[in-house]
Amino acid sequence: MGSTVERHRHHHDLVPLAALISREMRSEKMEKPTVRYGHAAQSRKGEDYFLMKTDCQRVQGNPSSSFSVFAIFDGHNGNAAATFSRDHLLNHVLSAIPRALGRDEWLQALPRALVAGFVKTDKEFQSKGQTSGTTVTFVIVDRWTVTVASVGDSRCILDTQGGAVTDLTVDHRLEENIAERERVTASGGEVGRLSIVGGVEIGPLRCWPGGLCLSRSIGDMDVGEFIVPIPYVKQVKLSNVGGRLIIASDGIWDALSSEKAAKSCRGLPAELAARQVVKEALRTRGLKDDTTCIVVDIIPPDNSVQPLPPPKKQNKFRALLFRKKSQDSATKLSKKLSAVGIVEQLFEEGSAMLAERLGNDEPSDQTTPGLFMCAVCPVDLAASEGISVHAGSIFSTSSKPWQGPFLCADCRNKKDAMEGKRPSGVKVV
């Protein structure tokens, strides 16, 4: 479905801080954009939570390596999963990225690290035995590159100059997503509507047991492991005219289309824009659910205080808004795309199969003799303990037992449970 992420070593020789900073400075050939953001919310159930963090650094102590994180966690059946994910997911993602990477390598490693971080967060939360669950839309902004990972039906959209609006997430609602319905049933779940007296079916499609309307989330251990935490991930590079991100829970999207939400707040600064989106959603549908919105403006440095203007008339480049990055002459193509305001798509993948998302590691990727690392936890493993993610069963050896990535026994059990091969073994308390 998308390009393959280059795999990196889990163990590296330490690189001096001065060398990393020098590498960062040499790689920055385009001025850093200004990031403005705002947040607004109206609560009905008290299960929406959010994260806005703008002081993250790829290289600790180097301000030029800074990046920002914005996320929304829409909980259900209580707020425990949402608050746990808010407090732990970022650290789990960052711990899955190899150390001593330059910026370009770091960005290439992000999609795989996001998968590992989501799965680890889900695994840790389920070990608590609580039945709460949460959607997650998790956005990392590193200069002009935006990486989005999502499970559930919270959404992130991109509004660019010219008024073109693009979804950066995919909704995992059983009602609309046919591929996810087929995956859930193939893994052992039942999909159907709520039956009332007389056998009449009402409401949206749900997964049984549990009655969840979603096919992916963090938590929800009482529903079944076929409700997976493996996120859809999309990574794009904006042109140097920037753009606006609108990240919101389904309280917004049940009331407004992506286009209507973007249009309702154009011309407003980020804080006022977030309030306007919430206001428009409430005006349209009323307060029927928690309603949370984050607006992030990525603004060229010479226009740092100006919000996105209302759209001009569409031109012939709109159809080329998203265009796959060519492997040949990538630098020249990037400059051409930026010059005409086109957004590059760098990565996209939505498979729910952990082996596909973690890919392959070559033997040289494990540089410490006799020592391996779980691709999800990550914990150190003896060579005899690591189980290839590509192995057919926890009890079998793969056709290439030396080929990683590797999983510990607990994470391999989690993988098998998500694929319907065995129950998770975790008890609800």
C-alpha positions as CSV (number, residue, x, y, z in Angstrom):
1,M,0.0,0.0,0.0
2,G,2.9,2.4,0.5
3,S,6.6,2.7,0.3
4,T,8.8,0.5,2.5
5,V,10.5,2.2,5.4
6,E,14.3,1.7,5.5
7,R,15.2,-0.4,8.5
8,H,17.7,0.7,11.0
9,R,19.9,-0.9,13.6
10,H,18.8,-1.2,17.2
11,H,22.3,-0.8,18.5
12,H,24.7,2.0,17.5
13,D,28.0,3.3,18.4
14,L,27.6,6.5,20.4
15,V,28.0,9.7,18.3
16,P,29.4,12.8,20.0
17,L,26.8,15.5,20.5
18,A,28.8,18.1,18.6
19,A,28.9,15.8,15.6
20,L,25.1,15.3,15.7
21,I,24.5,19.0,16.0
22,S,26.8,19.7,13.0
23,R,25.0,17.0,11.0
24,E,21.7,18.6,11.8
25,M,22.9,22.1,10.8
26,R,24.2,20.9,7.5
27,S,21.0,19.1,6.6
28,E,18.8,22.2,7.2
29,K,18.6,23.8,3.8
30,M,15.1,25.3,4.1
31,E,14.2,27.8,6.8
32,K,12.2,26.4,9.7
33,P,8.5,27.3,9.6
34,T,6.6,28.8,12.5
35,V,4.1,26.6,14.3
36,R,1.1,28.2,15.8
37,Y,-1.6,26.1,17.5
38,G,-4.8,26.4,19.4
39,H,-7.3,24.1,21.2
40,A,-11.0,24.2,22.0
41,A,-13.4,21.7,23.5
42,Q,-16.9,21.1,24.9
43,S,-17.4,18.1,27.2
44,R,-20.4,15.9,27.6
45,K,-18.9,12.6,28.9
46,G,-15.5,13.8,30.0
47,E,-13.6,11.1,28.0
48,D,-11.7,13.3,25.5
49,Y,-8.1,14.1,26.2
50,F,-5.4,15.8,24.2
51,L,-1.6,16.4,24.1
52,M,0.2,19.5,22.7
53,K,3.9,19.4,23.2
54,T,6.2,21.8,21.2
55,D,9.5,21.3,23.0
56,C,10.5,17.8,21.9
57,Q,14.1,17.4,20.6
58,R,15.6,14.6,18.4
59,V,19.0,15.4,19.9
60,Q,18.8,16.4,23.5
61,G,20.3,19.9,24.0
62,N,20.1,20.9,20.4
63,P,17.2,23.3,19.8
64,S,17.6,23.0,16.0
65,S,16.4,19.4,16.3
66,S,13.1,20.4,17.8
67,F,9.7,18.9,16.8
68,S,6.1,19.2,18.0
69,V,3.5,16.6,18.9
70,F,-0.2,17.0,18.9
71,A,-2.7,14.3,19.7
72,I,-6.3,13.6,20.6
73,F,-7.5,10.6,22.7
74,D,-11.2,10.0,22.5
75,G,-12.0,7.5,25.3
76,H,-15.0,5.2,25.7
77,N,-16.2,3.0,28.5
78,G,-14.3,5.3,30.9
79,N,-11.3,7.5,30.6
80,A,-8.5,5.2,31.8
81,A,-7.2,4.2,28.3
82,A,-7.3,7.8,27.1
83,T,-5.3,9.1,30.0
84,F,-2.8,6.2,30.0
85,S,-2.2,6.7,26.2
86,R,-1.8,10.4,26.7
87,D,0.8,9.9,29.4
88,H,2.8,7.0,27.9
89,L,2.4,6.8,24.1
90,L,5.0,9.5,23.1
91,N,7.7,7.9,25.2
92,H,7.0,4.5,23.8
93,V,7.2,5.8,20.2
94,L,10.5,7.6,20.9
95,S,12.0,4.6,22.6
96,A,11.5,2.6,19.5
97,I,13.6,4.9,17.3
98,P,17.3,4.0,17.1
99,R,19.7,6.5,18.6
100,A,22.2,8.6,16.7
101,L,20.1,9.1,13.6
102,G,20.3,12.2,11.4
103,R,17.0,14.0,10.7
104,D,16.2,12.2,7.4
105,E,16.9,8.8,8.9
106,W,14.8,9.7,12.0
107,L,11.9,10.7,9.8
108,Q,12.2,7.4,7.9
109,A,12.2,5.4,11.1
110,L,9.1,7.1,12.5
111,P,6.4,5.0,10.8
112,R,7.8,1.7,12.2
113,A,8.4,3.4,15.6
114,L,4.7,4.6,15.7
115,V,3.5,1.0,15.1
116,A,5.7,-0.3,17.9
117,G,4.7,2.5,20.3
118,F,1.0,2.0,19.7
119,V,1.2,-1.8,20.3
120,K,3.4,-1.4,23.4
121,T,1.0,1.1,24.9
122,D,-2.0,-1.2,24.2
123,K,-0.1,-4.2,25.6
124,E,0.8,-2.3,28.8
125,F,-2.7,-0.9,29.3
126,Q,-4.4,-4.3,28.8
127,S,-2.1,-5.8,31.4
128,K,-3.9,-3.6,34.0
129,G,-7.1,-5.6,33.3
130,Q,-9.3,-2.5,32.7
131,T,-11.9,-2.6,29.9
132,S,-11.7,1.1,28.8
133,G,-10.6,1.9,25.3
134,T,-9.6,5.0,23.3
135,T,-9.2,6.2,19.7
136,V,-5.9,8.0,19.0
137,T,-4.9,10.5,16.4
138,F,-1.2,11.3,16.9
139,V,0.6,13.9,14.9
140,I,4.3,14.7,14.7
141,V,5.4,18.0,13.0
142,D,9.1,18.2,12.2
143,R,9.7,21.4,10.2
144,W,7.8,20.8,6.9
145,T,7.2,17.1,7.4
146,V,4.0,15.9,9.1
147,T,3.6,12.3,10.2
148,V,0.2,11.1,11.4
149,A,-0.7,7.8,13.1
150,S,-4.3,6.9,14.0
151,V,-6.7,4.2,15.3
152,G,-10.4,4.7,15.6
153,D,-12.5,7.6,14.2
154,S,-10.8,10.7,15.4
155,R,-9.4,12.5,12.3
156,C,-6.6,14.8,11.1
157,I,-7.1,16.8,7.9
158,L,-4.7,19.1,6.0
159,D,-5.9,22.4,4.5
160,T,-3.5,24.0,2.1
161,Q,-3.2,27.2,0.0
162,G,-5.8,27.1,-2.8
163,G,-8.4,25.4,-0.5
164,A,-7.6,21.8,-1.2
165,V,-8.5,19.6,1.8
166,T,-7.1,16.2,2.3
167,D,-7.7,13.6,5.1
168,L,-4.4,12.3,6.7
169,T,-6.2,9.6,8.5
170,V,-8.6,6.7,7.7
171,D,-11.7,6.1,9.9
172,H,-11.8,2.6,11.4
173,R,-15.6,2.5,11.8
174,L,-17.1,-0.9,11.0
175,E,-20.1,0.7,9.4
176,E,-18.1,2.4,6.6
177,N,-14.8,0.4,6.4
178,I,-15.5,-2.8,4.5
179,A,-11.9,-4.0,4.6
180,E,-11.9,-3.7,8.4
181,R,-15.2,-5.6,8.7
182,E,-13.7,-8.5,6.7
183,R,-10.5,-8.5,8.7
184,V,-12.4,-8.6,12.0
185,T,-14.7,-11.5,11.0
186,A,-11.7,-13.4,9.5
187,S,-9.9,-13.1,12.9
188,G,-12.9,-14.5,14.8
189,G,-15.1,-11.5,15.6
190,E,-18.7,-11.1,14.9
191,V,-20.1,-8.0,13.2
192,G,-23.7,-7.0,13.4
193,R,-26.2,-4.5,14.7
194,L,-27.8,-4.3,18.1
195,S,-30.9,-6.5,18.2
196,I,-34.0,-5.4,20.3
197,V,-37.2,-7.2,21.1
198,G,-38.7,-8.9,18.1
199,G,-35.3,-9.3,16.4
200,V,-35.3,-5.8,15.0
201,E,-31.7,-4.5,14.3
202,I,-30.9,-0.9,15.1
203,G,-27.9,1.4,15.2
204,P,-24.5,1.1,13.5
205,L,-22.5,-2.1,12.9
206,R,-20.7,-3.3,16.0
207,C,-18.2,-6.0,16.9
208,W,-19.4,-8.7,19.3
209,P,-18.8,-9.4,22.1
210,G,-18.5,-5.9,23.5
211,G,-20.6,-3.9,20.9
212,L,-17.7,-1.6,19.8
213,C,-18.3,0.3,16.6
214,L,-14.6,0.6,15.9
215,S,-12.1,-2.0,14.5
216,R,-9.0,-0.4,15.9
217,S,-8.3,1.2,19.2
218,I,-6.0,1.1,22.2
219,G,-7.5,-0.9,25.1
220,D,-10.9,-2.6,24.7
221,M,-9.6,-5.9,26.0
222,D,-13.2,-7.1,26.7
223,V,-14.1,-6.9,23.0
224,G,-11.3,-9.1,21.6
225,E,-7.8,-8.8,20.3
226,F,-9.0,-8.5,16.8
227,I,-9.7,-4.9,17.7
228,V,-6.1,-4.0,17.0
229,P,-3.9,-1.0,18.1
230,I,-1.9,-1.0,14.8
231,P,-2.3,2.5,13.4
232,Y,-2.8,3.8,9.9
233,V,0.3,6.0,9.2
234,K,0.7,8.7,6.7
235,Q,3.7,11.0,6.2
236,V,3.7,14.1,4.0
237,K,6.1,17.0,3.3
238,L,4.4,20.4,2.9
239,S,5.6,22.9,0.4
240,N,7.2,26.1,1.6
241,V,3.8,27.8,1.6
242,G,2.8,25.7,4.7
243,G,-0.6,24.5,5.6
244,R,-3.2,24.0,8.4
245,L,-3.9,20.8,10.3
246,I,-7.3,20.2,12.0
247,I,-7.2,17.4,14.5
248,A,-10.5,16.5,16.2
249,S,-12.5,13.8,17.9
250,D,-15.6,12.4,16.3
251,G,-17.8,14.9,18.0
252,I,-16.6,17.3,15.3
253,W,-16.7,14.8,12.3
254,D,-20.2,13.5,13.1
255,A,-21.4,17.1,12.6
256,L,-19.0,18.5,9.9
257,S,-17.4,17.1,6.8
258,S,-13.6,17.7,6.4
259,E,-14.3,20.4,3.8
260,K,-16.9,22.2,6.0
261,A,-14.6,22.2,9.0
262,A,-11.7,23.6,7.1
263,K,-13.9,26.2,5.4
264,S,-15.5,27.3,8.6
265,C,-12.3,28.7,10.1
266,R,-10.2,29.9,7.2
267,G,-8.7,33.4,7.8
268,L,-8.7,33.0,11.6
269,P,-5.6,32.4,13.8
270,A,-5.2,28.9,15.2
271,E,-6.8,29.5,18.7
272,L,-9.9,31.3,17.2
273,A,-10.0,28.7,14.4
274,A,-10.3,25.8,16.9
275,R,-13.1,27.6,18.8
276,Q,-14.9,28.3,15.5
277,V,-14.8,24.6,14.4
278,V,-16.3,23.5,17.8
279,K,-18.9,26.3,17.6
280,E,-19.9,25.2,14.1
281,A,-20.2,21.6,15.1
282,L,-22.4,22.4,18.1
283,R,-24.5,24.7,15.9
284,T,-25.0,21.9,13.4
285,R,-25.6,18.9,15.7
286,G,-25.7,20.1,19.3
287,L,-23.6,18.7,22.1
288,K,-24.2,14.9,21.7
289,D,-20.7,13.8,22.4
290,D,-17.3,15.2,23.7
291,T,-16.2,17.6,21.1
292,T,-12.4,18.4,20.9
293,C,-10.4,20.3,18.2
294,I,-6.8,21.2,17.8
295,V,-5.7,23.5,15.0
296,V,-2.0,23.7,13.9
297,D,-0.8,26.3,11.5
298,I,2.6,25.6,9.8
299,I,3.6,29.0,8.5
300,P,6.5,30.2,6.3
301,P,9.0,32.2,8.3
302,D,8.4,35.4,6.3
303,N,4.7,35.2,7.1
304,S,4.8,34.0,10.7
305,V,1.8,35.8,12.1
306,Q,-0.6,35.3,9.2
307,P,-3.3,32.5,9.2
308,L,-4.2,30.7,6.0
309,P,-6.3,33.1,3.8
310,P,-9.6,32.1,2.3
311,P,-9.1,29.9,-0.8
312,K,-8.5,31.3,-4.3
313,K,-9.9,29.9,-7.4
314,Q,-8.7,26.3,-8.0
315,N,-6.0,25.8,-10.6
316,K,-4.8,22.9,-12.7
317,F,-2.4,21.7,-9.9
318,R,-5.1,20.7,-7.5
319,A,-5.3,17.2,-9.0
320,L,-1.6,16.9,-8.2
321,L,-1.9,17.8,-4.5
322,F,-0.6,14.5,-3.4
323,R,2.1,12.9,-5.5
324,K,4.3,10.0,-4.7
325,K,7.9,10.9,-4.2
326,S,10.1,9.7,-7.1
327,Q,13.2,7.8,-6.1
328,D,15.2,9.4,-8.9
329,S,16.2,13.0,-8.7
330,A,14.3,13.3,-5.4
331,T,15.9,16.6,-4.5
332,K,15.1,18.3,-7.8
333,L,11.5,16.9,-7.6
334,S,11.1,18.2,-4.1
335,K,12.1,21.7,-5.1
336,K,9.7,21.7,-8.1
337,L,6.8,20.4,-6.0
338,S,7.5,23.0,-3.3
339,A,7.6,25.8,-5.9
340,V,4.1,25.1,-7.1
341,G,2.6,24.4,-3.6
342,I,2.3,20.6,-4.0
343,V,2.4,18.3,-1.0
344,E,4.6,15.2,-1.3
345,Q,3.4,11.9,0.1
346,L,6.4,10.2,1.7
347,F,4.8,7.2,3.3
348,E,1.4,5.6,3.7
349,E,0.5,2.2,5.2
350,G,-2.6,0.8,6.9
351,S,-2.1,-2.9,7.1
352,A,-3.2,-4.5,10.4
353,M,-0.6,-7.2,10.1
354,L,2.3,-6.6,12.5
355,A,4.8,-8.5,10.4
356,E,4.0,-6.3,7.4
357,R,4.4,-3.1,9.4
358,L,7.7,-4.0,11.1
359,G,9.2,-5.3,7.8
360,N,12.6,-7.1,7.7
361,D,15.9,-6.6,9.4
362,E,19.1,-8.0,7.9
363,P,21.5,-9.9,10.1
364,S,23.8,-6.9,10.1
365,D,21.1,-4.8,11.8
366,Q,21.9,-6.7,15.0
367,T,25.4,-5.5,15.7
368,T,25.9,-6.8,19.3
369,P,27.0,-10.5,19.2
370,G,24.4,-12.8,20.9
371,L,22.1,-9.9,21.7
372,F,18.8,-9.0,20.1
373,M,16.0,-6.6,20.9
374,C,12.2,-7.0,20.8
375,A,10.9,-4.7,18.1
376,V,7.9,-3.7,20.3
377,C,8.9,-3.6,23.9
378,P,12.0,-3.0,23.3
379,V,13.8,-5.3,25.7
380,D,17.1,-7.1,25.2
381,L,16.9,-10.7,24.2
382,A,19.4,-13.5,24.1
383,A,19.7,-15.0,20.6
384,S,17.9,-18.1,21.7
385,E,14.9,-16.0,23.1
386,G,14.1,-13.9,20.1
387,I,11.2,-15.1,17.9
388,S,11.1,-13.7,14.4
389,V,8.0,-11.6,13.7
390,H,7.7,-13.7,10.4
391,A,7.5,-17.1,12.2
392,G,4.3,-19.0,11.5
393,S,3.6,-19.8,15.1
394,I,5.1,-19.1,18.5
395,F,6.1,-22.8,18.6
396,S,7.7,-22.9,15.2
397,T,10.8,-21.5,13.7
398,S,10.7,-19.3,10.6
399,S,12.2,-20.3,7.3
400,K,14.8,-17.7,8.1
401,P,15.2,-17.7,11.9
402,W,18.1,-15.2,11.7
403,Q,15.9,-12.6,10.0
404,G,14.4,-10.0,12.2
405,P,12.8,-8.0,13.5
406,F,12.4,-10.2,16.6
407,L,9.7,-10.3,19.3
408,C,9.8,-11.5,22.9
409,A,7.4,-14.3,23.9
410,D,4.8,-11.8,25.3
411,C,4.8,-9.7,22.2
412,R,4.6,-12.7,19.9
413,N,1.6,-13.9,21.9
414,K,0.1,-10.5,21.4
415,K,0.7,-10.7,17.7
416,D,-0.9,-14.1,17.4
417,A,-3.9,-13.0,19.4
418,M,-4.4,-9.9,17.1
419,E,-4.4,-12.3,14.1
420,G,-7.0,-14.6,15.7
421,K,-4.5,-17.4,16.2
422,R,-4.9,-17.6,20.0
423,P,-6.7,-15.8,22.9
424,S,-4.6,-13.1,24.6
425,G,-4.7,-14.8,27.9
426,V,-5.3,-11.5,29.8
427,K,-8.1,-11.6,32.3
428,V,-10.5,-8.8,32.9
429,V,-10.8,-7.7,36.5
